[in-house]
Amino acid sequence: MKQYESLFRHYKDQSMDKVFAHAYPIKEDPELPLPPTQDEYDEPFRLVARSTMDSYDAWAFLQPRFRKKYSNTAVPKLRNYLNYTFVRLLELEQKEPGRYFVFNADQQWCSFNTGLQNQHGSDLLAVFQKFIPREAPKDRVFPDWVFKGCFAPNDRQYRDHFGKQVPDIAWYSLESRDYIFDTSYSLQKDVFDHLFDRAKERAGMPNASDEIVRNYLRGAIENLIPKIKRNYKIAIPVYYVEEKRMQLLLPFASVNNQEVSAFLVERDDADRNYRIKTIFDLDHAYFSARLITRPDKEWLNP
């Protein structure tokens, strides 16, 4: 399996030979010669979002500021989830070829398991067809595959190409203790310099002095373990893609008490504590957490 950077185009200047697939827009009126709109480019992903057990609304931001920030797509959470699930599956496929991606007999169709389910509890399998341009491209590079949609194993669109083959879902850790906060461990209380800029940017303190930031974060840290002891679901397990390891998100209220930020922490078994790595704002926290679980609405609902 070729190694790709991302499932779909991830940033503007990304080389297309590093991108796995593209999706054709679904036009409202195919007879009109007008160029596709953003909504039409989004429609393949809207269809997937509507078919998930989570429902369409779970994949679009609720708060206006997040909708504005991610206005280039209707379902940013879903696109992010699919992309990083694909990246993890590529990593797993290197170790166990043929387990996480399946191909049809002539290698013209490919599929992986999104880890999502439809309203009937069936797996949703992402299906791709090999891209063959209609004419020889002139100095243009295209992704190798075309996204054709997500289907259940018994759907004809899947069964006709892959029969009874069903690829495995991605996994992130086989250690159960990676998914919960061990309250017998301590939480690092020293707030290091590298957190100040993150706190000012992501926790509602853009103009605060370093001393004010330090005191506020120390107070937030002191309150966390008692909360976790009363509700273990407060600590959210994440697979931090950049570092390829399991970590935890611990939420705390921003200064204005209207939003939530989160410490990203990593367990240190040698010192029996959790070290604070950085601070995430709400949308970054959700994107990281959603790979493993749909975060609890008690604190993470952007």
BELNOR-V765892 format. One record per residue. RES is the residue in one small letter. SS is DSSP state (A for helix, B for strand, O for the rest). PSI is psi in degrees with one decimal (none if undefined). D_LAST is the distance of its C-alpha to the last C-alpha in Angstrom with 2 decimals. Layout:
res->(RES & RES)
ss->(SS & SS)
psi->(PSI & PSI)
d_last->(D_LAST & D_LAST)
//
This chain:
res->(m & k & q & y & e & s & l & f & r & h & y & k & d & q & s & m & d & k & v & f & a & h & a & y & p & i & k & e & d & p & e & l & p & l & p & p & t & q & d & e & y & d & e & p & f & r & l & v & a & r & s & t & m & d & s & y & d & a & w & a & f & l & q & p & r & f & r & k & k & y & s & n & t & a & v & p & k & l & r & n & y & l & n & y & t & f & v & r & l & l & e & l & e & q & k & e & p & g & r & y & f & v & f & n & a & d & q & q & w & c & s & f & n & t & g & l & q & n & q & h & g & s & d & l & l & a & v & f & q & k & f & i & p & r & e & a & p & k & d & r & v & f & p & d & w & v & f & k & g & c & f & a & p & n & d & r & q & y & r & d & h & f & g & k & q & v & p & d & i & a & w & y & s & l & e & s & r & d & y & i & f & d & t & s & y & s & l & q & k & d & v & f & d & h & l & f & d & r & a & k & e & r & a & g & m & p & n & a & s & d & e & i & v & r & n & y & l & r & g & a & i & e & n & l & i & p & k & i & k & r & n & y & k & i & a & i & p & v & y & y & v & e & e & k & r & m & q & l & l & l & p & f & a & s & v & n & n & q & e & v & s & a & f & l & v & e & r & d & d & a & d & r & n & y & r & i & k & t & i & f & d & l & d & h & a & y & f & s & a & r & l & i & t & r & p & d & k & e & w & l & n & p)
ss->(O & O & O & O & O & B & O & O & O & O & O & O & O & O & O & A & A & A & B & O & B & B & B & O & O & O & O & O & O & O & O & O & O & O & O & O & O & A & A & A & A & A & A & A & A & A & A & A & A & A & A & B & O & O & O & A & A & A & A & O & O & O & O & A & A & A & A & A & A & O & O & O & O & O & O & A & A & A & A & A & A & A & A & A & A & A & A & A & A & A & A & A & A & A & A & O & O & O & O & O & B & B & B & O & O & O & O & O & B & B & B & B & B & B & B & B & B & B & O & O & O & O & B & B & B & B & B & B & B & B & O & O & O & O & O & O & O & O & O & O & O & O & O & O & B & B & B & B & B & B & B & O & O & O & O & A & A & A & A & A & A & A & O & O & O & O & O & O & O & O & O & O & O & O & O & A & A & A & A & O & O & O & O & O & O & B & B & O & O & O & O & O & O & A & A & A & A & A & A & A & A & A & O & O & O & O & O & O & O & A & A & A & A & A & A & A & A & A & A & A & A & A & A & A & A & A & A & A & A & A & O & A & A & A & B & B & B & B & B & B & O & O & O & O & B & B & B & B & B & B & B & B & B & O & O & O & O & O & O & B & B & B & B & B & B & B & B & B & O & O & O & O & B & B & B & B & B & B & B & B & O & A & A & A & A & A & A & A & A & O & O & O & O & O & O & O & O & O & O & O & O & O)
psi->(124.4 & 145.1 & 123.6 & 159.0 & -34.9 & 163.4 & -52.8 & 173.5 & 125.2 & -26.0 & 162.8 & -47.4 & 15.8 & 135.9 & 130.9 & -20.8 & -5.6 & -1.0 & 131.8 & -48.5 & 165.4 & 166.5 & 135.5 & 140.8 & 150.5 & 106.0 & 142.9 & -37.9 & 96.6 & -18.4 & -22.8 & 134.1 & 10.2 & 150.2 & 149.3 & 146.0 & 169.4 & -38.3 & -37.2 & -34.1 & -29.7 & -20.3 & -37.9 & -34.2 & -29.9 & -40.6 & -41.5 & -45.8 & -41.3 & -27.4 & -9.0 & 155.9 & -30.7 & -24.1 & 161.6 & -43.6 & -23.5 & -17.5 & 0.1 & 143.8 & 148.4 & -38.8 & 136.7 & -38.3 & -31.1 & -35.5 & -39.4 & -42.2 & -35.2 & 42.6 & -9.7 & -6.2 & 146.5 & -27.1 & 66.9 & -34.2 & -40.1 & -45.6 & -41.0 & -44.4 & -47.8 & -40.7 & -50.4 & -25.0 & -43.7 & -44.9 & -41.4 & -41.3 & -37.5 & -42.3 & -44.1 & -35.7 & -30.5 & -35.6 & -31.6 & 77.6 & 137.4 & -4.9 & -32.0 & -13.7 & 134.6 & 148.7 & 153.7 & -179.1 & -39.2 & 12.5 & 22.4 & -9.1 & 142.8 & 151.0 & 149.5 & 161.2 & 120.1 & -18.4 & -6.7 & 164.8 & 154.3 & -176.7 & -15.7 & 5.4 & 13.4 & 146.7 & 145.0 & 118.1 & 122.1 & 129.6 & 137.6 & 145.7 & 143.5 & 132.9 & 123.5 & 108.4 & 148.0 & -30.3 & 159.9 & 124.2 & 141.7 & 98.8 & 27.9 & 141.4 & 133.5 & 153.2 & 156.7 & -20.6 & 159.4 & 128.9 & 127.3 & -5.4 & 179.5 & 133.2 & 155.2 & 156.9 & -29.5 & -3.9 & 142.5 & -36.6 & -26.4 & -47.8 & -34.3 & -26.2 & -34.2 & -3.1 & -128.9 & 3.5 & 129.8 & 118.8 & 152.9 & 155.8 & 161.1 & 145.2 & 157.6 & -25.9 & 143.1 & 0.9 & 113.9 & -29.4 & -11.2 & -13.6 & -4.8 & 159.3 & 123.3 & 105.8 & -4.3 & -10.9 & 155.3 & 163.9 & 126.2 & 127.6 & -16.3 & 123.5 & 114.3 & 161.5 & -35.9 & -13.2 & -19.1 & -49.1 & -38.4 & -41.6 & -40.9 & -37.6 & -37.7 & -2.9 & 24.0 & 30.8 & 53.3 & -28.4 & 8.2 & 152.5 & 163.6 & -35.6 & -42.1 & -42.8 & -44.8 & -47.6 & -39.4 & -44.9 & -36.9 & -40.9 & -40.9 & -40.4 & -43.4 & -34.3 & -12.4 & -50.0 & -43.3 & -36.4 & -43.3 & -35.9 & -28.8 & -19.8 & 97.0 & -20.6 & -9.6 & -38.3 & 120.1 & 123.5 & 139.9 & 151.4 & 108.1 & 105.0 & -41.4 & -33.1 & -2.6 & 49.3 & 158.9 & 136.6 & -177.2 & 148.1 & 129.6 & 115.4 & 150.2 & 154.3 & 140.1 & 172.9 & -37.8 & -0.5 & 13.2 & -13.7 & 170.8 & 137.4 & 175.8 & 135.9 & 135.6 & 118.9 & 154.4 & 134.7 & 133.7 & 101.1 & -28.1 & -43.8 & -1.6 & 51.1 & 173.8 & 126.9 & 135.6 & 124.1 & -45.3 & -175.3 & 132.7 & 145.9 & -179.1 & -45.5 & -38.2 & -40.7 & -44.2 & -45.3 & -41.2 & -41.9 & -34.3 & -17.0 & -34.5 & -39.6 & 150.7 & 114.4 & 150.6 & 134.4 & -11.0 & -29.7 & -15.1 & 82.6 & 74.7 & none)
d_last->(35.77 & 35.18 & 32.58 & 29.81 & 27.09 & 24.45 & 24.18 & 23.64 & 24.12 & 21.66 & 22.83 & 25.32 & 28.46 & 28.09 & 31.41 & 31.40 & 33.61 & 30.77 & 28.47 & 28.97 & 28.34 & 27.50 & 26.66 & 28.77 & 27.20 & 27.84 & 29.60 & 29.70 & 33.43 & 34.98 & 38.20 & 36.84 & 37.48 & 34.51 & 32.16 & 28.94 & 25.92 & 22.41 & 21.58 & 24.59 & 23.59 & 20.21 & 21.99 & 23.00 & 19.41 & 18.48 & 21.44 & 20.23 & 16.76 & 18.74 & 21.06 & 18.78 & 18.81 & 15.01 & 15.50 & 14.36 & 11.20 & 9.78 & 10.21 & 8.81 & 5.65 & 5.64 & 5.75 & 9.24 & 9.37 & 7.30 & 9.40 & 12.33 & 12.00 & 12.03 & 14.29 & 16.90 & 15.52 & 14.08 & 12.65 & 11.72 & 10.35 & 13.70 & 15.83 & 14.65 & 15.26 & 18.61 & 19.69 & 19.36 & 20.73 & 23.63 & 24.22 & 24.50 & 26.79 & 28.99 & 29.44 & 30.43 & 32.67 & 34.74 & 35.80 & 36.36 & 37.15 & 36.86 & 34.53 & 31.10 & 32.20 & 34.81 & 37.08 & 39.55 & 43.27 & 43.59 & 40.37 & 39.08 & 36.07 & 33.47 & 30.66 & 28.16 & 26.12 & 22.36 & 21.87 & 20.07 & 21.96 & 22.67 & 22.91 & 26.32 & 25.36 & 27.01 & 25.89 & 24.52 & 26.70 & 26.05 & 29.37 & 30.83 & 34.21 & 36.25 & 36.13 & 39.60 & 39.87 & 42.23 & 44.20 & 44.65 & 41.85 & 43.17 & 41.73 & 38.31 & 36.43 & 34.23 & 32.04 & 34.15 & 32.26 & 30.78 & 27.83 & 29.17 & 26.33 & 25.30 & 27.82 & 28.86 & 31.98 & 34.18 & 33.17 & 36.13 & 34.18 & 33.64 & 36.87 & 39.18 & 38.26 & 37.52 & 39.36 & 38.30 & 36.77 & 33.19 & 31.52 & 29.93 & 26.23 & 24.96 & 25.22 & 24.13 & 26.34 & 29.22 & 29.14 & 27.56 & 27.34 & 24.86 & 22.20 & 22.66 & 23.29 & 27.05 & 27.63 & 31.21 & 30.03 & 29.34 & 26.37 & 27.47 & 27.73 & 29.09 & 26.54 & 27.81 & 28.13 & 25.75 & 22.79 & 23.62 & 22.46 & 19.17 & 18.63 & 19.65 & 17.36 & 14.18 & 14.74 & 15.76 & 19.48 & 20.71 & 24.17 & 24.84 & 27.87 & 27.87 & 29.41 & 26.76 & 24.03 & 26.19 & 26.73 & 23.13 & 22.06 & 25.12 & 24.23 & 20.74 & 22.51 & 25.19 & 22.85 & 21.01 & 23.85 & 24.82 & 21.31 & 21.35 & 24.86 & 23.73 & 20.72 & 20.88 & 17.48 & 15.92 & 17.10 & 15.24 & 17.65 & 16.97 & 19.45 & 19.38 & 20.69 & 22.32 & 24.46 & 24.77 & 24.47 & 22.59 & 20.83 & 18.50 & 15.31 & 15.95 & 13.34 & 14.61 & 13.82 & 14.16 & 17.32 & 16.10 & 14.51 & 11.61 & 9.14 & 9.38 & 11.27 & 13.17 & 16.80 & 17.79 & 21.09 & 24.01 & 26.74 & 30.24 & 32.80 & 35.74 & 34.66 & 32.73 & 29.66 & 26.15 & 25.97 & 23.01 & 22.42 & 19.73 & 16.49 & 13.12 & 10.34 & 6.69 & 6.66 & 10.22 & 9.79 & 7.75 & 10.41 & 13.11 & 12.44 & 12.09 & 15.71 & 17.08 & 15.01 & 12.02 & 10.43 & 11.24 & 9.11 & 11.08 & 9.08 & 6.30 & 3.81 & 0.00)
//
